[in-house]
Amino acid sequence: MNGVREGDLLWTPGAARVSRAHLTHYLSWLSERGRHFDTYAALWQWSIDDLDGFWSSLWDYFDVRASQRYERVLGRRSMPGAEWFPGARLNYAEHALRHERAGADALMFSSERRALSALSWTDLGTQVRKLATQLRKMGLAPGDRVVAYLPNSPEAVIAMLATASVGAIWASCGPDFGPRGVVDRFLQLAPKFAFCVDGYYYGGKPFDRRPELATILSSLPSLERVIYLRQLEPANSALLTANSIFWEDALAGPEIAPDAFEFEQVSFAHPLWILFFFGHHRTAQAHHSLPRRHGAGAVQGAEVPHGRASR
């Protein structure tokens, strides 16, 4: 067998795969509208020479849903600080749930304690609307921060989309994080609501996180409400704190039809969720926050309408 040398072509897609590619469809879509590119290099060059033309075409190609269209593609062009799609009003959760339809699965999920199962688009949309309605009734408003101490699970997806639906801002840590790391991240956000779980299973063993939760929650003085998910002991009726409610109670109430629910309309740059990264060891703040925006999530999410979560 001959050795592989630098520059050797290792793989190329077949014709059928190329025909199904988003890029192939996009090039055809552009051609129908009078823009023709014979090579990828030509498309790439256009994308950097004509920012307005390229990005407005992606907005239309991916059919980004907005209650109010943008005034222009770029407001400020300086970096850092570029302003994308000023004037647009939209909501990431509304954009994600436009895929809701009967007879189709939105999520596939499995864990050590649960066989592979599906959550349909109908069930996902129904639970998001019910939870978002309850969050609004409890006082959650646009711009409020919501933190989560949850594993990768359907409940985490539902809680995140419900948070986004009302224009609040999401941040999360896995339940394997220790109290200090969680508090260092969450305290700087001054969260109003929190979602949390009593524990998790790993390697066949249960890990009770209620002692860690007691430390975390008591260290966040801004918290007004805690939504508590019981996975280790579903029948345990003891609440974590005086301001806690169970996950099941937060989802109580009548179903809300898609056309009867109002998604909070926010700017393209409105924060959607917050990620954390380590700062330099000499900085005073060890964990720095990095927001993801509603508009960016909607544009990127248009490419991948289906997801898979596992834990």
C-alpha positions, -999 to 999 in steps of 0.1 A, spaced: 0 0 0 14 34 -10 18 60 17 -3 91 18 16 122 8 9 158 16 -15 173 -9 -31 139 -19 -68 139 -24 -82 115 1 -120 117 -6 -144 134 -29 -182 133 -26 -203 114 -52 -227 131 -76 -258 122 -55 -242 137 -23 -233 169 -42 -268 173 -55 -282 171 -20 -258 196 -5 -271 230 8 -244 247 -12 -256 232 -45 -291 242 -37 -280 277 -27 -260 281 -60 -291 271 -80 -312 295 -60 -288 323 -67 -287 314 -104 -325 317 -106 -321 352 -93 -295 363 -118 -263 355 -99 -241 329 -115 -210 314 -100 -190 287 -118 -167 279 -90 -166 279 -52 -138 304 -53 -160 328 -72 -188 325 -47 -163 330 -18 -149 361 -35 -184 376 -38 -192 368 -2 -163 390 10 -166 417 -17 -203 423 -14 -213 417 23 -247 433 19 -256 412 -12 -243 379 3 -258 381 37 -292 394 24 -293 364 1 -287 341 30 -315 358 50 -339 351 20 -325 317 11 -330 304 47 -363 322 50 -354 339 83 -388 347 99 -390 382 113 -420 403 124 -401 433 111 -375 431 83 -341 447 87 -333 482 75 -299 472 61 -275 444 65 -248 462 83 -252 493 105 -217 497 120 -190 480 100 -162 484 124 -147 454 142 -152 447 170 -187 460 173 -202 454 139 -240 458 139 -258 432 119 -294 436 105 -304 467 125 -342 472 127 -351 435 125 -374 421 151 -376 383 156 -373 355 181 -351 325 179 -376 301 196 -403 311 172 -379 305 143 -370 270 157 -406 260 164 -417 269 129 -408 233 121 -436 221 144 -458 196 127 -477 164 135 -461 131 129 -425 142 131 -399 139 158 -380 169 170 -355 153 194 -341 118 200 -329 112 235 -313 84 255 -296 80 289 -284 53 312 -318 50 327 -339 56 296 -339 38 263 -337 58 231 -370 77 228 -384 106 208 -400 139 215 -423 150 187 -425 185 173 -460 187 186 -451 178 222 -420 200 221 -440 231 210 -468 224 234 -445 221 264 -425 252 254 -456 273 251 -470 261 284 -438 266 303 -432 301 287 -467 311 297 -461 301 333 -427 319 333 -444 351 322 -471 347 349 -443 343 375 -427 376 364 -400 367 339 -395 395 315 -373 403 284 -337 407 294 -340 388 327 -314 360 331 -323 324 336 -297 299 347 -298 261 346 -281 233 365 -293 205 342 -280 176 321 -284 174 283 -320 164 281 -353 172 266 -362 192 297 -332 214 291 -342 221 255 -378 229 266 -366 253 293 -341 270 270 -367 276 243 -393 287 268 -368 312 282 -360 325 247 -397 327 238 -402 355 264 -370 373 255 -351 362 287 -314 351 285 -303 315 291 -271 302 307 -263 267 320 -239 243 336 -240 206 338 -249 190 372 -214 175 374 -200 210 380 -189 218 415 -205 247 434 -176 271 431 -174 268 394 -212 273 390 -214 303 414 -184 319 397 -203 318 364 -238 325 375 -232 352 401 -220 377 375 -253 373 356 -276 382 386 -301 355 375 -338 359 383 -349 323 377 -331 290 379 -338 254 366 -321 226 385 -321 189 389 -317 168 420 -289 146 405 -279 123 377 -267 88 370 -232 80 357 -217 46 353 -248 30 368 -244 51 400 -266 78 413 -250 112 421 -272 133 445 -265 170 439 -289 184 464 -261 194 488 -243 212 460 -276 229 450 -281 242 485 -247 260 483 -253 272 447 -288 286 453 -280 303 486 -251 321 468 -274 337 442 -293 364 461 -310 377 429 -330 345 424 -368 349 427 -379 315 414 -365 280 412 -380 253 389 -370 219 403 -367 187 382 -367 154 402 -348 127 383 -332 107 412 -363 107 435 -394 115 414 -417 108 444 -399 131 468 -422 159 477 -397 181 495 -389 214 477 -354 228 476 -363 263 488 -393 284 497 -394 299 462 -392 266 444 -418 248 423 -417 214 407 -411 210 369 -445 193 366 -463 223 382 -445 247 359 -460 227 330 -495 227 344 -523 244 327 -542 241 294 -525 236 261 -519 267 240 -523 266 202 -493 278 182 -513 307 168 -525 318 202 -490 322 217 -471 354 214 -433 352 211 -414 382 224 -400 401 194 -365 413 200 -336 428 181 -312 407 160 -285 415 186 -306 406 217 -288 381 238 -301 345 235 -278 325 257 -244 331 275 -214 308 272 -184 310 295 -147 307 289 -116 309 311 -99 342 313 -62 348 318 -49 337 352 -40 373 360 -75 387 354 -98 393 384 -126 373 368 -118 336 360 -149 329 339 -157 354 312 -191 354 295 -198 354 258 -234 361 246 -250 344 216 -276 365 198 -312 357 187 -305 367 151 -273 347 148 -290 316 163 -319 320 139 -296 322 108 -274 293 118 -303 272 131 -320 275 97 -293 252 83 -299 224 108 -336 221 117 -332 188 136 -310 180 166 -299 151 187 -291 151 224 -277 124 245 -263 120 280 
